[in-house]
Amino acid sequence: MDFSAIGKKIRELRKSAGFSQKDLAKDICTQAQISKIEKGDVLPLASTLYFISQKLGVDINYFFEHGTTPRLDYIQEVNNQLRIARRRLDYPLIKEIVKTEERNPLFTSNKRNYQILLWHKGIYKYHVDQLLEEALLYMDRAIDLTLGKVWSEKEIEILNSKGILLYEVGRYKEAIDVFLRAINHLGGIIYLNDETVRSRLLYNTAKAYTGIEDYEHSTKLCHEAIESCLEKDQLFLLGHLHYHIGYNYELKEQFILAKKYMEQALDIFRLQRDERYNDFIRGKITIFDTIL
């Protein structure tokens, strides 16, 4: 996308309206951010662009018609930004986006769009505000908002998020119940928009089983998730799954197998050019070598 073309249009409309950058930024973002947007240095959040368009008196798609790509699906763009923030564990950004979109009728007037906000509100209520029970209530509200006879992929995703929160506070059995419900409902969906949903659910369930020291069941689920990744040509979580199998064997003091799977995890992370876990895993392998 040609960010500079969008920035130029914002600058033209701002000057035509007689606004300074400070005027345009008020109640939306910082003056420095407006400057960067107008120069084409950054792509604004969809929510930021929405409120800029409102202040300048144009439809948001006006800007994208002057870029090099087709018109933006605004709701999808916000959803994508929330998904990226989830993957990066950027919970303050999730809070910022949700609080902004709660003023946006595109979300508040549509159940499925509003569901997205309630789901992510639950996420930041736990990770930012540290209010677990309130977070769980928001996720339940999000599911109930659109729930019919057949569960949707989005509702299963929300259930997965709820299970993660329960796992993180050590409520492993409750987490397992939630994850198994999600897996059961997943069986009713013929086609998934995001095939990583299956492997993520299996991985999270495996971790919860490790939490109750059921290493055999955990390892079985990891292998099932690995098969799903290979079948769908997915690298996502493949390294984490091999590491978790190794971790299960480590807890069972089967260090030869633990070393084998952690070395495989290291190889996968290397192929993915993900060096975040290298030192940690190598440290474990070194300890296994001293034991063996």
Secondary structure, DSSP 8 states (H G I E B T S, - for coil): --HHHHHHHHHHHHHHHT--HHHHHTTTS-HHHHHHHHHTSS---HHHHHHHHHHHTS-THHHHTTSSS----HHHHHHHHHHHHHHTT-HHHHHHHHHHHTT-HHHHT-HHHHHHHHHHHHHHHHHTT--HHHHHHHHHHHHHHH--SS--HHHHHHHHHHHHHHHHTT-HHHHHHHHHHHHHHHTT-S--S-THHHHHHHHHHHHHHHHTT-HHHHHHHHHHHHHHHHHTT--TTHHHHHHHHHHHHHHTT-HHHHHHHHHHHHHHHHHTT--TTHHHHHHHHHHHHHH-
